[in-house]
Amino acid sequence: MSLVIRNRMGKLQVKFRRFAIRLGKNRSLIFLYLIVFIPMLTLGYFLFYDNYTYRLQEEIKRNEQMSMVLAQNMDSYLAQVKLTLMDVSILDPVTNNKKDQIKEIFRNLILTDRNISLYWVTDINGRVIAKFPDNFPDKTNKTFTKQTLQQQFFISEPRVGDITKMRIITLSTLVHDRNGKVIGVVGASIPLDRLQNRLNLTVGNSGFPILVTKSGKFLVHPHLQQISQKIKPDDPIFKTIQKGDSGTLDIIAPYDGKRKFFSYTPLKQANWVVIVVQPLSAFQVETATLFTRNTMVIILVFTILILAAYYLLLFRKREEESRILQAEKLAVVGELAAGMAHEIRNPLTSIKGFIQMAANRKDYSLAPEYLDIILSEITRIETIVNETMVLAKPTPVQFKSIDLRRTLEDVCTLMEPQALLHKVKVSLSSEQNLPLIEAEPNQIKQIFINLIRNAIEAMSAAGGEVFLQLEQVGKNMQITVEDNGCGIPPEILDKLGSPFLTTKDNGTGLGLLVTYRIVQNHHGEITATSTPGRGTVFTIRFPLRQVIVTSKN
């Protein structure tokens, strides 16, 4: 017996060791599953539970707000009818039984309120004095007349009208003579189907509003013919609305056995209650669909994150190296610019002045062509200094409202002499009434001076054309600078804006760097497309962060 137990224990130990070995080999994978799926399941559980509870409360709150709005609307309408009847009750034709004049008053009232089917006036015995429309028989109910005489303003239970033979509710008020004695009743009849039009509202996918009296009778219900005309006294909804408060019940409806929300609000003008009915099944279908979709999205997102994490580490390392390299380049550019500015700018003024003075002296031995070369080189040094100073020590920018169209016109005028020397035509096309933007005018001019100068220098000896176009594209001002010069090689196009990158023999590569930097400082975008031998297109966009006025020119 003990031998059998030992054998079994030995087999279990072997299995456990194999499991431990496998576990050790797959430890990283298991750890990945633990840190991904356990938080995902935990987060999903709490997220869905909280989301369901929140949506349920929002659904109930929406239904309660809807019932309150409908109740306020119905109260407002009843108060309006009440006020109309009270105003009519004190008119001279009504207090003195002037039948024709009363009909004319009722005729005008019918035109103002299409919900009312009949206006009428009776004496205290129930005899009809006048009514409109007058195509109904003068038939009254003494019991109903006694009810109307019990209070100053009376609203009836739903009933079949004695005159119209329609299911109606009646609103009435007493008529007094000059001595304050009750001499009659003036009233209005509203068919229930017209009353239902005032509550014609869809709630969610299958919800609906209803109107009941506190005695349990239905006034408005979209399925009034299929259900009982009265709520049973033992129904929970009936017991609740008797209390006179507003709220929501989550119960099983007695007439179809389905669970529903009943959000109820009592009226102030009548013993009625507006109830918004919302089947729970429709809400559950909606939330189930949403939860299923969210579950699939969460699973998909986590799966993508797992797959992307590995590749992200690889790309992150490359991007970090590229960022460091770019930072080093910019640091070198800054140091170089500061050194060049310090070494060249101070003696520049005196050297240039001396050369100009020497050129004007007749006894100076240097030939004029040498002086021209010296002045040309000094001008080139000055250009380098100005461009490198922008990189080394940017000056504070003062933004103000500028008209880009006028700015481009000034730039075209400024560059026109240089363009004519190279047989180049510079033209501008612009939309009318463009908005102003916030920018630094001199820097904006510098952008297009650099681009137009580069375009001119890219032309052949036969000349060419530089075309500028200004337009508003969405929330941006877009400017394109297009030339038909020699173009830019594809291997250089993606590197534009880098320090000391140039295709010209005597270029510095700093002009486009300054241009790109100014565009970035204005939160803009600049892109370039080029076809070697056919030309280059630069596209600049500035966001319309503030629109001040529109250009009148």
ZARONU-389717 format. One record per residue (C-alpha): residue in one letter; x, y, z. Coordinates in Angstrom, 2 decimals, decimal comma. Example, Ala and Ser with C-alpha at 12.3 -4.5 7.8 and 13.67 -1.06 7.14 Angstrom:
TILUM residuo      xx      yy      zz
TILUM       A   12,30   -4,50    7,80
TILUM       S   13,67   -1,06    7,14
***
This chain:
TILUM residuo      xx      yy      zz
TILUM       M    0,00    0,00    0,00
TILUM       S    2,76    2,41    0,93
TILUM       L    4,58    1,52   -2,32
TILUM       V    1,55    2,53   -4,40
TILUM       I    1,28    5,83   -2,52
TILUM       R    4,98    6,51   -3,08
TILUM       N    4,64    5,85   -6,82
TILUM       R    1,71    8,20   -7,07
TILUM       M    3,53   10,87   -5,11
TILUM       G    6,54   10,47   -7,38
TILUM       K    4,41   10,90  -10,49
TILUM       L    2,82   14,02   -9,01
TILUM       Q    6,23   15,48   -8,24
TILUM       V    7,37   14,85  -11,81
TILUM       K    4,24   16,54  -13,20
TILUM       F    4,70   19,48  -10,86
TILUM       R    8,36   19,89  -11,91
TILUM       R    7,35   19,81  -15,61
TILUM       F    4,67   22,41  -14,92
TILUM       A    7,19   24,59  -13,06
TILUM       I    9,63   24,34  -15,99
TILUM       R    6,92   25,34  -18,46
TILUM       L    5,82   28,12  -16,17
TILUM       G    9,39   29,44  -16,00
TILUM       K    9,72   29,41  -19,77
TILUM       N    6,41   31,25  -20,29
TILUM       R    6,72   33,54  -17,28
TILUM       S    6,95   36,73  -19,32
TILUM       L    3,92   35,74  -21,41
TILUM       I    1,87   34,89  -18,32
TILUM       F    2,93   38,15  -16,68
TILUM       L    1,78   40,00  -19,80
TILUM       Y   -1,60   38,28  -19,63
TILUM       L   -1,93   39,19  -15,95
TILUM       I   -1,09   42,87  -16,35
TILUM       V   -3,36   43,24  -19,38
TILUM       F   -6,40   41,01  -19,01
TILUM       I   -6,96   41,21  -15,24
TILUM       P   -7,04   45,05  -15,22
TILUM       M   -9,11   44,94  -18,40
TILUM       L  -11,72   42,64  -16,89
TILUM       T  -11,75   44,59  -13,62
TILUM       L  -12,01   47,92  -15,39
TILUM       G  -14,64   46,57  -17,77
TILUM       Y  -16,77   45,28  -14,89
TILUM       F  -16,75   48,53  -12,96
TILUM       L  -17,04   50,62  -16,10
TILUM       F  -20,05   48,71  -17,41
TILUM       Y  -21,74   48,55  -14,01
TILUM       D  -21,25   52,26  -13,35
TILUM       N  -22,21   53,08  -16,92
TILUM       Y  -25,40   51,04  -16,67
TILUM       T  -26,33   52,68  -13,35
TILUM       Y  -25,55   56,12  -14,72
TILUM       R  -27,56   55,57  -17,90
TILUM       L  -30,45   54,18  -15,88
TILUM       Q  -30,50   57,25  -13,65
TILUM       E  -30,20   59,52  -16,69
TILUM       E  -33,10   57,71  -18,36
TILUM       I  -35,27   58,14  -15,27
TILUM       K  -34,21   61,78  -14,94
TILUM       R  -35,03   62,44  -18,59
TILUM       N  -38,47   60,84  -18,23
TILUM       E  -39,17   62,88  -15,09
TILUM       Q  -38,12   66,09  -16,82
TILUM       M  -40,31   65,19  -19,78
TILUM       S  -43,33   64,59  -17,55
TILUM       M  -42,70   67,92  -15,78
TILUM       V  -42,49   69,79  -19,08
TILUM       L  -45,69   68,17  -20,35
TILUM       A  -47,45   68,93  -17,06
TILUM       Q  -46,35   72,57  -17,23
TILUM       N  -47,54   72,77  -20,82
TILUM       M  -50,95   71,30  -19,91
TILUM       D  -51,23   73,57  -16,84
TILUM       S  -50,47   76,58  -19,02
TILUM       Y  -53,14   75,58  -21,51
TILUM       L  -55,80   74,99  -18,84
TILUM       A  -54,96   78,32  -17,19
TILUM       Q  -55,35   80,03  -20,56
TILUM       V  -58,78   78,46  -21,12
TILUM       K  -59,78   79,31  -17,55
TILUM       L  -58,77   82,94  -18,02
TILUM       T  -60,66   83,12  -21,33
TILUM       L  -63,85   81,77  -19,74
TILUM       M  -63,57   84,15  -16,79
TILUM       D  -63,11   87,09  -19,18
TILUM       V  -66,16   85,97  -21,18
TILUM       S  -68,29   85,54  -18,02
TILUM       I  -68,14   89,27  -17,21
TILUM       L  -68,95   90,54  -20,70
TILUM       D  -72,20   92,46  -21,09
TILUM       P  -73,71   90,15  -23,77
TILUM       V  -73,22   87,16  -21,45
TILUM       T  -74,60   88,78  -18,28
TILUM       N  -77,60   90,12  -20,23
TILUM       N  -78,30   86,99  -22,36
TILUM       K  -77,70   88,63  -25,76
TILUM       K  -77,67   85,46  -27,82
TILUM       D  -76,40   86,76  -31,17
TILUM       Q  -73,55   88,72  -29,63
TILUM       I  -72,56   85,71  -27,49
TILUM       K  -72,40   83,54  -30,65
TILUM       E  -70,13   86,07  -32,32
TILUM       I  -67,82   86,06  -29,28
TILUM       F  -67,70   82,25  -29,32
TILUM       R  -67,09   82,23  -33,08
TILUM       N  -63,96   84,33  -32,62
TILUM       L  -62,77   82,17  -29,70
TILUM       I  -63,14   78,97  -31,75
TILUM       L  -60,85   80,47  -34,37
TILUM       T  -58,14   81,15  -31,77
TILUM       D  -58,22   77,68  -30,16
TILUM       R  -58,86   74,72  -32,45
TILUM       N  -58,72   72,26  -29,54
TILUM       I  -62,13   73,39  -28,23
TILUM       S  -65,13   71,88  -30,01
TILUM       L  -67,92   73,85  -28,30
TILUM       Y  -68,48   77,02  -26,28
TILUM       W  -71,81   77,39  -24,43
TILUM       V  -73,74   79,45  -21,89
TILUM       T  -76,61   78,09  -19,73
TILUM       D  -78,76   79,50  -16,98
TILUM       I  -78,76   78,03  -13,47
TILUM       N  -81,41   75,51  -14,52
TILUM       G  -79,28   74,14  -17,31
TILUM       R  -81,18   75,67  -20,23
TILUM       V  -78,89   76,61  -23,11
TILUM       I  -78,86   80,35  -23,77
TILUM       A  -76,28   80,35  -26,59
TILUM       K  -73,62   78,07  -28,05
TILUM       F  -71,19   77,82  -30,94
TILUM       P  -71,10   75,88  -33,19
TILUM       D  -74,88   76,08  -33,30
TILUM       N  -75,45   72,89  -35,30
TILUM       F  -75,83   70,74  -32,15
TILUM       P  -79,11   70,23  -30,29
TILUM       D  -79,77   72,23  -27,10
TILUM       K  -79,61   69,25  -24,76
TILUM       T  -78,27   69,53  -21,20
TILUM       N  -77,85   67,34  -18,13
TILUM       K  -79,28   68,70  -14,87
TILUM       T  -76,90   66,60  -12,78
TILUM       F  -73,92   68,00  -14,65
TILUM       T  -75,34   71,53  -14,29
TILUM       K  -75,53   71,10  -10,52
TILUM       Q  -71,87   70,01  -10,49
TILUM       T  -70,80   73,12  -12,40
TILUM       L  -72,63   75,33   -9,89
TILUM       Q  -70,69   73,90   -6,94
TILUM       Q  -67,49   75,88   -7,58
TILUM       Q  -66,36   79,02   -9,36
TILUM       F  -64,17   77,14  -11,85
TILUM       F  -65,04   73,55  -12,71
TILUM       I  -63,17   70,85  -14,67
TILUM       S  -65,14   67,71  -15,32
TILUM       E  -64,17   64,06  -15,40
TILUM       P  -63,96   62,50  -18,90
TILUM       R  -67,49   61,95  -20,13
TILUM       V  -69,71   61,76  -23,22
TILUM       G  -70,94   65,26  -24,05
TILUM       D  -74,71   65,82  -23,87
TILUM       I  -74,58   68,08  -26,93
TILUM       T  -71,62   66,82  -29,03
TILUM       K  -71,88   63,09  -28,11
TILUM       M  -68,06   62,96  -28,11
TILUM       R  -65,76   61,88  -25,29
TILUM       I  -64,83   65,23  -23,78
TILUM       I  -63,76   67,10  -20,71
TILUM       T  -65,55   70,31  -19,82
TILUM       L  -64,21   73,51  -18,29
TILUM       S  -66,68   76,05  -16,93
TILUM       T  -67,00   79,14  -14,74
TILUM       L  -69,97   80,87  -13,10
TILUM       V  -71,69   83,97  -14,48
TILUM       H  -72,79   86,65  -11,95
TILUM       D  -75,07   89,62  -12,34
TILUM       R  -74,25   93,10  -11,10
TILUM       N  -75,31   92,17   -7,56
TILUM       G  -73,00   89,15   -7,48
TILUM       K  -75,79   86,61   -7,83
TILUM       V  -75,06   83,47   -9,88
TILUM       I  -77,23   83,60  -13,01
TILUM       G  -75,59   81,00  -15,24
TILUM       V  -72,57   79,04  -16,42
TILUM       V  -70,20   79,60  -19,35
TILUM       G  -68,14   76,64  -20,48
TILUM       A  -65,98   75,01  -23,13
TILUM       S  -65,79   71,38  -24,26
TILUM       I  -62,51   69,77  -25,33
TILUM       P  -62,61   66,37  -27,08
TILUM       L  -60,14   63,87  -25,64
TILUM       D  -58,62   63,14  -29,04
TILUM       R  -57,73   66,84  -29,42
TILUM       L  -56,37   66,87  -25,88
TILUM       Q  -54,17   63,94  -26,88
TILUM       N  -52,62   66,06  -29,64
TILUM       R  -51,08   68,27  -26,97
TILUM       L  -49,26   65,20  -25,61
TILUM       N  -48,28   63,78  -28,99
TILUM       L  -44,67   62,98  -28,10
TILUM       T  -42,45   59,94  -28,61
TILUM       V  -40,37   58,83  -25,62
TILUM       G  -37,31   56,82  -26,65
TILUM       N  -38,03   53,92  -28,99
TILUM       S  -41,40   52,80  -27,61
TILUM       G  -42,31   55,09  -24,70
TILUM       F  -45,29   57,44  -24,58
TILUM       P  -47,02   59,97  -22,28
TILUM       I  -50,50   59,45  -20,80
TILUM       L  -52,88   61,69  -18,88
TILUM       V  -55,09   60,36  -16,08
TILUM       T  -57,29   61,84  -13,39
TILUM       K  -56,46   61,29   -9,75
TILUM       S  -59,64   59,27   -9,55
TILUM       G  -58,01   56,79  -11,93
TILUM       K  -59,73   57,57  -15,26
TILUM       F  -57,75   57,78  -18,49
TILUM       L  -57,92   61,07  -20,36
TILUM       V  -55,13   60,46  -22,89
TILUM       H  -53,56   57,14  -23,83
TILUM       P  -52,28   56,06  -27,28
TILUM       H  -53,92   52,65  -26,76
TILUM       L  -57,06   53,84  -25,02
TILUM       Q  -59,31   51,42  -26,91
TILUM       Q  -57,23   48,34  -25,97
TILUM       I  -57,10   48,94  -22,23
TILUM       S  -59,60   49,53  -19,49
TILUM       Q  -61,03   53,05  -19,25
TILUM       K  -60,10   53,19  -15,57
TILUM       I  -57,13   52,21  -13,42
TILUM       K  -57,99   49,69  -10,71
TILUM       P  -57,79   51,07   -7,15
TILUM       D  -55,31   48,37   -6,11
TILUM       D  -52,81   49,21   -8,85
TILUM       P  -49,52   50,60   -7,43
TILUM       I  -49,56   53,52   -9,88
TILUM       F  -53,03   54,54   -8,69
TILUM       K  -52,02   54,46   -5,01
TILUM       T  -48,90   56,51   -5,81
TILUM       I  -50,55   59,29   -7,82
TILUM       Q  -53,10   59,75   -5,06
TILUM       K  -50,31   61,14   -2,86
TILUM       G  -49,92   64,20   -5,09
TILUM       D  -46,13   64,07   -5,46
TILUM       S  -43,95   63,61   -8,55
TILUM       G  -41,45   60,81   -9,11
TILUM       T  -40,84   57,51  -10,93
TILUM       L  -42,13   53,99  -10,36
TILUM       D  -40,32   50,91  -11,67
TILUM       I  -43,13   48,34  -11,72
TILUM       I  -44,89   45,76  -13,86
TILUM       A  -47,70   47,34  -15,85
TILUM       P  -51,07   45,76  -14,87
TILUM       Y  -52,51   45,94  -18,38
TILUM       D  -49,77   44,01  -20,25
TILUM       G  -47,60   42,41  -17,54
TILUM       K  -44,37   44,11  -18,73
TILUM       R  -41,92   46,04  -16,59
TILUM       K  -41,94   49,79  -17,22
TILUM       F  -40,86   53,14  -15,81
TILUM       F  -43,77   55,39  -14,83
TILUM       S  -42,56   58,98  -14,34
TILUM       Y  -45,45   61,07  -13,07
TILUM       T  -46,11   64,77  -12,37
TILUM       P  -49,43   66,16  -11,02
TILUM       L  -51,04   69,24  -12,57
TILUM       K  -51,83   72,39  -10,60
TILUM       Q  -54,87   73,51  -12,57
TILUM       A  -56,74   70,19  -12,42
TILUM       N  -56,77   66,89  -10,51
TILUM       W  -54,86   65,27  -13,36
TILUM       V  -51,48   63,56  -13,57
TILUM       V  -49,13   63,38  -16,56
TILUM       I  -47,34   60,01  -16,69
TILUM       V  -44,43   59,22  -19,03
TILUM       V  -44,32   55,47  -19,67
TILUM       Q  -41,02   53,90  -20,77
TILUM       P  -40,70   50,10  -21,24
TILUM       L  -37,60   48,76  -19,52
TILUM       S  -37,05   46,27  -22,36
TILUM       A  -36,29   49,06  -24,84
TILUM       F  -33,73   50,57  -22,45
TILUM       Q  -32,13   47,17  -21,86
TILUM       V  -31,83   46,47  -25,58
TILUM       E  -30,17   49,85  -26,11
TILUM       T  -27,73   49,41  -23,24
TILUM       A  -26,98   45,78  -24,19
TILUM       T  -26,05   46,89  -27,70
TILUM       L  -23,88   49,65  -26,30
TILUM       F  -22,15   47,33  -23,82
TILUM       T  -21,48   44,72  -26,51
TILUM       R  -19,94   47,36  -28,73
TILUM       N  -17,86   48,78  -25,87
TILUM       T  -16,65   45,31  -24,96
TILUM       M  -15,48   44,64  -28,50
TILUM       V  -13,82   48,04  -28,66
TILUM       I  -11,97   47,48  -25,36
TILUM       I  -10,77   44,04  -26,44
TILUM       L   -9,66   45,40  -29,80
TILUM       V   -7,87   48,36  -28,21
TILUM       F   -5,99   46,19  -25,73
TILUM       T   -5,03   43,76  -28,48
TILUM       I   -3,71   46,58  -30,62
TILUM       L   -1,82   48,00  -27,65
TILUM       I   -0,12   44,68  -27,01
TILUM       L    0,95   44,40  -30,66
TILUM       A    1,93   48,05  -30,89
TILUM       A    3,98   48,13  -27,70
TILUM       Y    6,83   46,12  -29,19
TILUM       Y    7,04   48,17  -32,38
TILUM       L    6,64   51,38  -30,45
TILUM       L    9,81   50,71  -28,51
TILUM       L   11,76   50,27  -31,72
TILUM       F   10,43   53,45  -33,34
TILUM       R   10,80   55,38  -30,11
TILUM       K   14,51   54,64  -30,01
TILUM       R   14,94   55,86  -33,57
TILUM       E   12,92   59,00  -32,95
TILUM       E   14,92   59,76  -29,82
TILUM       E   18,16   59,45  -31,75
TILUM       S   16,78   61,68  -34,51
TILUM       R   15,62   64,25  -31,94
TILUM       I   19,02   64,32  -30,27
TILUM       L   20,73   64,74  -33,63
TILUM       Q   18,41   67,59  -34,60
TILUM       A   18,97   69,29  -31,23
TILUM       E   22,72   69,03  -31,70
TILUM       K   22,44   70,56  -35,17
TILUM       L   20,38   73,45  -33,87
TILUM       A   22,82   73,98  -31,01
TILUM       V   25,71   74,11  -33,48
TILUM       V   23,75   76,54  -35,66
TILUM       G   23,05   78,78  -32,66
TILUM       E   26,65   78,80  -31,51
TILUM       L   27,88   79,40  -35,04
TILUM       A   25,43   82,24  -35,58
TILUM       A   26,41   83,93  -32,31
TILUM       G   30,12   83,62  -33,11
TILUM       M   29,72   84,92  -36,64
TILUM       A   27,62   87,85  -35,52
TILUM       H   30,11   88,79  -32,80
TILUM       E   33,16   88,52  -35,05
TILUM       I   31,79   90,15  -38,22
TILUM       R   29,09   92,66  -37,33
TILUM       N   31,24   95,11  -35,31
TILUM       P   33,90   95,91  -37,96
TILUM       L   31,40   95,61  -40,82
TILUM       T   30,24   99,25  -40,71
TILUM       S   33,75  100,77  -40,68
TILUM       I   35,05   98,48  -43,45
TILUM       K   32,11   99,19  -45,71
TILUM       G   32,41  102,94  -45,10
TILUM       F   36,15  102,90  -45,83
TILUM       I   35,69  101,03  -49,09
TILUM       Q   32,95  103,42  -50,21
TILUM       M   35,16  106,42  -49,36
TILUM       A   38,15  104,92  -51,19
TILUM       A   36,03  104,26  -54,26
TILUM       N   35,24  107,98  -54,48
TILUM       R   38,93  109,06  -54,39
TILUM       K   40,64  109,49  -57,76
TILUM       D   44,15  108,75  -56,52
TILUM       Y   43,25  105,38  -55,00
TILUM       S   45,17  102,61  -56,78
TILUM       L   42,49   99,83  -56,60
TILUM       A   40,63   99,25  -59,83
TILUM       P   36,87   99,91  -59,77
TILUM       E   36,02   96,30  -60,63
TILUM       Y   37,92   95,15  -57,51
TILUM       L   35,98   97,58  -55,40
TILUM       D   32,73   96,20  -56,84
TILUM       I   33,78   92,70  -55,86
TILUM       I   34,69   93,83  -52,33
TILUM       L   31,36   95,61  -51,88
TILUM       S   29,51   92,55  -53,21
TILUM       E   31,25   90,25  -50,74
TILUM       I   30,60   92,63  -47,85
TILUM       T   26,92   92,69  -48,79
TILUM       R   26,92   88,91  -48,78
TILUM       I   28,54   88,87  -45,32
TILUM       E   25,88   91,29  -44,10
TILUM       T   23,17   88,96  -45,42
TILUM       I   24,69   86,01  -43,57
TILUM       V   24,93   88,04  -40,36
TILUM       N   21,27   89,08  -40,56
TILUM       E   20,10   85,52  -41,16
TILUM       T   22,28   83,98  -38,46
TILUM       M   21,17   86,58  -35,91
TILUM       V   17,58   85,42  -36,36
TILUM       L   18,68   81,92  -35,37
TILUM       A   21,04   82,90  -32,57
TILUM       K   18,95   85,47  -30,73
TILUM       P   15,32   85,78  -31,87
TILUM       T   13,85   89,19  -31,12
TILUM       P   10,51   89,49  -29,29
TILUM       V    7,62   89,32  -31,75
TILUM       Q    4,87   91,95  -31,61
TILUM       F    1,76   90,51  -33,27
TILUM       K   -0,82   92,84  -34,76
TILUM       S   -3,59   92,73  -37,32
TILUM       I   -2,29   92,64  -40,88
TILUM       D   -3,83   92,41  -44,34
TILUM       L   -2,01   89,55  -46,08
TILUM       R   -3,11   90,76  -49,49
TILUM       R   -1,58   94,21  -48,96
TILUM       T    1,56   92,66  -47,45
TILUM       L    2,04   90,43  -50,52
TILUM       E    1,48   93,39  -52,83
TILUM       D    4,25   95,28  -50,98
TILUM       V    6,58   92,27  -51,30
TILUM       C    5,88   91,95  -55,04
TILUM       T    6,60   95,65  -55,51
TILUM       L    9,82   95,33  -53,50
TILUM       M   11,04   92,31  -55,52
TILUM       E   10,00   93,69  -58,91
TILUM       P   13,37   95,36  -59,77
TILUM       Q   15,34   92,19  -58,97
TILUM       A   12,84   90,13  -60,95
TILUM       L   13,10   92,37  -64,02
TILUM       L   16,90   92,05  -64,00
TILUM       H   16,46   88,28  -64,31
TILUM       K   13,60   88,54  -66,85
TILUM       V   11,14   87,12  -64,30
TILUM       K    7,51   88,18  -63,94
TILUM       V    6,02   88,19  -60,41
TILUM       S    2,20   88,14  -60,28
TILUM       L   -0,32   87,93  -57,44
TILUM       S   -3,89   86,55  -57,43
TILUM       S   -6,09   87,10  -54,37
TILUM       E   -9,68   86,73  -53,24
TILUM       Q  -11,61   89,83  -52,22
TILUM       N  -12,68   90,77  -48,65
TILUM       L  -10,32   88,40  -46,87
TILUM       P  -10,09   88,55  -43,06
TILUM       L   -7,11   90,02  -41,24
TILUM       I   -4,81   87,83  -39,18
TILUM       E   -2,61   88,36  -36,16
TILUM       A    1,08   88,32  -37,21
TILUM       E    4,39   90,22  -37,19
TILUM       P    4,48   92,19  -40,50
TILUM       N    8,25   92,27  -41,05
TILUM       Q    8,64   88,54  -40,46
TILUM       I    5,76   87,75  -42,82
TILUM       K    7,45   89,90  -45,49
TILUM       Q   10,75   88,08  -44,83
TILUM       I    9,05   84,72  -45,59
TILUM       F    7,91   85,73  -49,06
TILUM       I   11,03   87,74  -49,87
TILUM       N   13,09   84,59  -49,25
TILUM       L   10,74   82,38  -51,29
TILUM       I   10,52   84,81  -54,23
TILUM       R   14,30   85,39  -54,20
TILUM       N   14,90   81,61  -54,29
TILUM       A   12,36   81,27  -57,12
TILUM       I   14,06   84,01  -59,16
TILUM       E   17,48   82,45  -58,68
TILUM       A   16,08   79,07  -59,77
TILUM       M   15,09   80,46  -63,19
TILUM       S   17,14   79,92  -66,30
TILUM       A   18,74   82,75  -68,25
TILUM       A   15,60   83,01  -70,37
TILUM       G   13,62   84,08  -67,31
TILUM       G   10,26   82,76  -66,13
TILUM       E    7,31   83,53  -63,87
TILUM       V    6,61   83,46  -60,14
TILUM       F    2,92   83,19  -59,30
TILUM       L    1,48   83,94  -55,83
TILUM       Q   -2,08   83,03  -54,90
TILUM       L   -3,87   84,07  -51,66
TILUM       E   -7,15   82,50  -50,56
TILUM       Q   -9,09   81,45  -47,46
TILUM       V   -9,34   77,68  -47,00
TILUM       G  -11,57   76,75  -44,07
TILUM       K  -10,12   78,34  -40,94
TILUM       N   -6,76   79,07  -42,58
TILUM       M   -5,29   81,69  -44,86
TILUM       Q   -3,40   79,84  -47,63
TILUM       I   -0,66   81,30  -49,81
TILUM       T    1,00   79,38  -52,64
TILUM       V    4,26   80,49  -54,27
TILUM       E    4,77   78,71  -57,59
TILUM       D    7,64   79,03  -60,07
TILUM       N    8,66   77,32  -63,30
TILUM       G   12,35   77,09  -62,45
TILUM       C   14,73   74,16  -62,30
TILUM       G   12,95   72,46  -59,38
TILUM       I   14,34   70,69  -56,31
TILUM       P   15,73   67,13  -56,36
TILUM       P   13,54   64,59  -54,49
TILUM       E   16,37   63,62  -52,11
TILUM       I   16,59   67,23  -50,91
TILUM       L   12,87   68,07  -50,86
TILUM       D   12,15   66,25  -47,57
TILUM       K   15,11   67,95  -45,89
TILUM       L   14,15   71,53  -46,65
TILUM       G   14,55   73,80  -43,63
TILUM       S   17,66   72,01  -42,36
TILUM       P   20,73   74,15  -41,57
TILUM       F   23,22   74,74  -44,43
TILUM       L   21,15   72,74  -46,92
TILUM       T   21,30   74,48  -50,31
TILUM       T   21,42   73,68  -54,04
TILUM       K   23,02   77,04  -55,00
TILUM       D   26,74   77,43  -55,46
TILUM       N   26,99   80,53  -53,29
TILUM       G   24,03   79,85  -51,00
TILUM       T   24,19   79,61  -47,22
TILUM       G   21,20   77,34  -46,61
TILUM       L   19,95   79,69  -43,89
TILUM       G   17,19   81,47  -45,85
TILUM       L   14,74   78,54  -45,83
TILUM       L   15,68   77,70  -42,24
TILUM       V   14,66   81,23  -41,21
TILUM       T   11,50   80,95  -43,32
TILUM       Y   10,45   77,65  -41,72
TILUM       R   11,21   79,01  -38,25
TILUM       I    9,03   82,13  -38,79
TILUM       V    6,11   80,03  -40,07
TILUM       Q    6,35   77,76  -37,00
TILUM       N    6,46   80,77  -34,66
TILUM       H    3,18   81,93  -36,24
TILUM       H    1,63   78,48  -35,64
TILUM       G    1,44   77,96  -39,39
TILUM       E    2,32   75,15  -41,78
TILUM       I    4,61   75,12  -44,80
TILUM       T    4,90   72,36  -47,38
TILUM       A    6,76   72,07  -50,67
TILUM       T    6,24   70,03  -53,83
TILUM       S    8,60   70,08  -56,79
TILUM       T    9,20   68,48  -60,15
TILUM       P   12,82   68,74  -61,36
TILUM       G   12,98   70,76  -64,55
TILUM       R    9,37   72,04  -64,23
TILUM       G    9,21   74,09  -61,04
TILUM       T    8,43   74,22  -57,33
TILUM       V    5,32   75,06  -55,28
TILUM       F    5,48   76,24  -51,66
TILUM       T    2,19   76,25  -49,70
TILUM       I    1,93   78,26  -46,47
TILUM       R   -1,09   78,22  -44,15
TILUM       F   -1,72   80,58  -41,23
TILUM       P   -4,61   79,80  -38,83
TILUM       L   -7,34   82,38  -38,39
TILUM       R   -7,00   82,55  -34,62
TILUM       Q   -8,62   86,01  -34,50
TILUM       V  -10,70   87,65  -37,18
TILUM       I  -10,77   91,43  -36,61
TILUM       V  -12,33   93,03  -39,71
TILUM       T  -12,41   92,33  -43,44
TILUM       S  -10,30   93,96  -46,06
TILUM       K  -12,05   96,69  -48,04
TILUM       N   -9,59   96,76  -50,92
***
